[in-house]
Amino acid sequence: MNFCRLKIRRLSDAVLVIFGLAFFSGAERPQAQTPPPRDVVYPTVYVSSDPAARGVPFQLAVVLKIRPGFHVNAREKSADYLIATDLRAEMPADFKAGTVVYPKGQLHTFTFSKNPLNVYEGTVILLMPVTGLASAPVGPRQIPLKLRYQACSTAICLPPVTLDLQASINIVASAAAAKPAHTELFPTP
């Protein structure tokens, strides 16, 4: 069929022809300008010892890289209605976790708020002390983590999101076999 000789008798036929031509010509659909909440914060988990010894405390660091133009609420939120950044571990029975250490946020003023908000921007490090108990089996282990946050820009707040993360740890029996790792992330005791 020659498209130059195509006769269109009804308006509905014209709409179908235009839609078909646009669809098959490779016309792109408009892209969403708002990223999904999971694409705003890029978390990576690090362990302070590799391997880590049973009975010897070590730390987990969750490094958050927050997309430019966005922020997340700090752990100490500025108002009750805000959703604070939260890190939790689902500790296996043979591990013990301490209290997560959150960095201090920074106060920033945004056009949508009369008061400055306590937020994280850029790169943020959350630290969690952990100890493998004497009963912990040696070998590779996983500690499931959950990171919850709400990301906002100066124009919008995205829905809160909870990400499932994993800390991979190699447990050894002897404290002498434990080796420090990622020393740039962990404060020296």
PyMOL commands that set and color helices and strands:
alter all, ss='L'
color gray80, all
select helices_A, chain A and resi 3-5+11-24+37-39+175-177
alter helices_A, ss='H'
color red, helices_A
select strands_A, chain A and resi 41-47+52-53+57-66+71-73+86-89+95-97+106-108+117-120+123-132+139-149+151-152+161-172
alter strands_A, ss='S'
color yellow, strands_A
deselect
rebuild
show_as cartoon
